[in-house]
Amino acid sequence: MSDKLAEDIVVIDMRKHLSIVDYFIICSVKSERQSSAVAWYVRDELGKKGIKPQGVEGEQTGAWIVIDYSDIVVHVFLDTMRSYYDIDGLWSDAQRAAIE
């Protein structure tokens, strides 16, 4: 994702906090064009492995794109939207997972 100018990539382990998702992957971008590029990249790379999303929201505006892979939910935020919704802070007590 960082190849597509995604910044501040965080993986949050949600297994102890929610029963519907195991991990949130959160990243920031500077523009709607970048958010679309990052979302497309994620969907394309996982699609090559036969992994299809359960749903995608926010592609029309690009301010906050959510890609739901059931156990993993990817959040692509414009910088301003990420700080406004502060998912990182909301789940600050959740463990951060290593990015490989």
Backbone torsions as a table, in degrees:
resi	resn	phi	psi	omega
1	MET	NA	-32.3	-179.6
2	SER	-66.6	-21.9	175.0
3	ASP	-62.2	-26.9	-179.2
4	LYS	-98.9	23.2	176.9
5	LEU	71.1	21.7	171.7
6	ALA	-71.7	139.3	-178.3
7	GLU	-124.4	162.7	174.3
8	ASP	48.7	54.2	-178.2
9	ILE	-77.8	126.0	-178.1
10	VAL	-129.7	137.8	173.6
11	VAL	-113.5	120.7	-178.4
12	ILE	-109.6	125.2	178.2
13	ASP	-80.2	110.0	-174.9
14	MET	-100.3	2.7	-172.6
15	ARG	-58.4	-32.5	-179.6
16	LYS	-86.7	-5.0	-173.0
17	HIS	-115.5	-30.7	-178.3
18	LEU	-135.5	144.5	178.1
19	SER	-91.9	-9.6	-174.7
20	ILE	-97.2	-10.6	-178.3
21	VAL	-149.3	144.2	178.1
22	ASP	-91.8	-41.1	-176.0
23	TYR	-139.5	144.1	165.1
24	PHE	-105.3	134.2	168.6
25	ILE	-112.5	123.6	-175.5
26	ILE	-123.8	135.6	175.2
27	CYS	-144.1	163.6	179.8
28	SER	-118.6	151.6	174.8
29	VAL	-138.2	166.7	-177.2
30	LYS	-93.6	-20.0	-175.8
31	SER	-146.2	163.2	176.8
32	GLU	-61.8	-36.7	178.5
33	ARG	-61.4	-42.5	177.6
34	GLN	-66.5	-38.8	-180.0
35	SER	-63.6	-40.8	177.0
36	SER	-64.0	-40.8	179.6
37	ALA	-64.7	-42.7	179.5
38	VAL	-66.0	-45.3	179.6
39	ALA	-62.0	-43.1	178.9
40	TRP	-62.6	-43.4	-179.8
41	TYR	-59.8	-47.0	179.8
42	VAL	-59.7	-50.5	-178.8
43	ARG	-62.7	-40.6	-179.2
44	ASP	-66.8	-47.2	-177.7
45	GLU	-64.9	-43.0	178.3
46	LEU	-72.6	-33.6	176.3
47	GLY	-61.4	-35.5	177.0
48	LYS	-61.7	-25.4	178.7
49	LYS	-95.7	7.6	179.1
50	GLY	80.8	13.7	-178.7
51	ILE	-99.8	117.0	-178.3
52	LYS	-111.0	143.7	178.9
53	PRO	-71.9	150.3	173.6
54	GLN	-73.5	-30.6	179.7
55	GLY	-170.0	158.2	177.6
56	VAL	-137.1	131.8	178.6
57	GLU	-129.1	147.0	172.3
58	GLY	92.5	1.9	-177.8
59	GLU	-65.2	-27.0	-178.0
60	GLN	-66.5	-39.4	-178.6
61	THR	-96.7	-36.5	179.2
62	GLY	80.4	0.7	-179.3
63	ALA	-74.4	-34.7	178.0
64	TRP	-151.3	106.3	179.1
65	ILE	-103.9	128.6	178.7
66	VAL	-115.0	124.4	177.7
67	ILE	-116.2	115.3	-173.9
68	ASP	-99.1	113.1	175.4
69	TYR	-106.2	26.9	178.9
70	SER	73.8	-76.5	-179.6
71	ASP	-80.0	-21.6	-180.0
72	ILE	-128.2	132.0	176.3
73	VAL	-119.9	124.3	-179.1
74	VAL	-99.1	127.7	177.8
75	HIS	-114.4	119.8	176.3
76	VAL	-111.5	112.5	-174.3
77	PHE	-112.5	143.2	159.2
78	LEU	-65.7	148.1	-178.8
79	ASP	-49.1	-47.4	-176.4
80	THR	-65.6	-37.5	180.0
81	MET	-70.6	-36.9	179.3
82	ARG	-62.6	-44.7	-179.7
83	SER	-69.8	-33.9	179.6
84	TYR	-65.3	-49.0	-177.3
85	TYR	-82.9	-23.2	172.3
86	ASP	45.9	51.2	176.0
87	ILE	-61.2	-35.0	177.4
88	ASP	-57.4	-45.7	-179.8
89	GLY	-71.8	-37.9	179.1
90	LEU	-58.6	-38.5	-179.8
91	TRP	-109.2	36.3	-177.4
92	SER	-63.3	-23.5	179.2
93	ASP	-83.8	-6.9	177.7
94	ALA	-81.5	145.1	-178.5
95	GLN	-70.0	139.8	174.5
96	ARG	-87.5	133.6	-179.9
97	ALA	-94.8	153.8	178.9
98	ALA	-71.0	141.8	176.4
99	ILE	-94.3	125.0	-179.0
100	GLU	-107.2	NA	NA
